[in-house]
């Protein structure tokens, strides 16, 4: 086709153009379908809302008892965190 371009380059260009054409057609098809077809909302899966807390004390498995030394160390750690 072109005198200064090798056969391999012509084949590569043809493959590239075909791939680009297929991509553009697929993108257009996807956008066209998305514009007119809105799926019906189905039943919600999972939790409808975040479950409420059990109370101020919480569940026994969600609490940790600290010794006085651990409480002091934790309070000191919290004081060292720079609040922005």
C-alpha positions in Angstrom: 0.0 0.0 0.0 2.6 2.5 1.1 6.0 2.1 -0.6 8.1 3.2 2.4 6.3 1.0 5.0 7.0 -2.7 5.4 4.4 -5.3 5.2 4.6 -6.0 9.0 4.0 -2.4 9.7 1.0 -2.3 7.4 -0.5 -5.4 9.1 0.2 -3.9 12.5 -1.5 -0.6 11.5 -4.5 -2.6 10.1 -4.8 -4.6 13.4 -4.6 -1.4 15.4 -7.3 0.3 13.4 -9.6 -2.7 13.6 -9.0 -2.9 17.4 -9.7 0.9 17.7 -12.9 0.5 15.7 -14.1 -2.4 17.8 -13.4 -0.5 20.9 -15.3 2.6 19.7 -18.3 0.5 18.6 -18.3 -1.4 22.0 -18.1 1.9 23.9 -20.9 3.4 21.9 -23.0 0.3 22.4 -22.4 0.3 26.2 -23.3 4.0 26.5 -26.4 3.6 24.3 -27.6 0.6 26.4 -26.9 2.5 29.6 -28.9 5.5 28.5 -32.2 3.7 27.9 -32.2 0.6 30.0 -32.5 1.3 33.7 -32.7 -1.9 35.7 -35.5 -2.2 38.3 -34.3 -1.9 41.8 -34.3 -5.3 43.4 -34.5 -6.4 47.0 -31.7 -4.9 49.1 -29.1 -7.4 50.1 -27.2 -7.1 53.4 -28.1 -4.8 56.3 -30.8 -2.2 55.8 -29.2 0.0 58.4 -26.4 -0.1 60.9 -27.7 -2.0 63.9 -28.3 0.1 67.0 -25.9 -0.1 70.0 -26.8 -2.4 72.8 -26.4 0.2 75.5 -23.8 2.4 77.2 -22.0 -0.7 78.6 -21.9 -2.6 75.3 -21.6 -6.3 74.8 -19.4 -8.1 77.3 -17.2 -9.4 74.4 -16.7 -5.8 73.2 -15.2 -4.4 76.4 -11.7 -4.7 77.8 -10.8 -4.3 81.5 -7.7 -2.3 82.0 -5.6 -2.1 85.1 -4.9 1.3 86.6 -1.4 1.3 85.2 -2.7 0.5 81.7 -5.3 3.3 82.1 -2.6 5.8 83.0 -0.4 4.6 80.1 -3.4 5.0 77.7 -4.2 8.4 79.0 -0.6 9.5 78.5 -0.6 8.1 75.0 -3.8 10.0 74.2 -2.3 13.2 75.5 0.7 12.8 73.2 -1.4 12.7 70.1 -1.5 16.1 68.5 -5.1 17.2 67.9 -5.4 19.2 64.7 
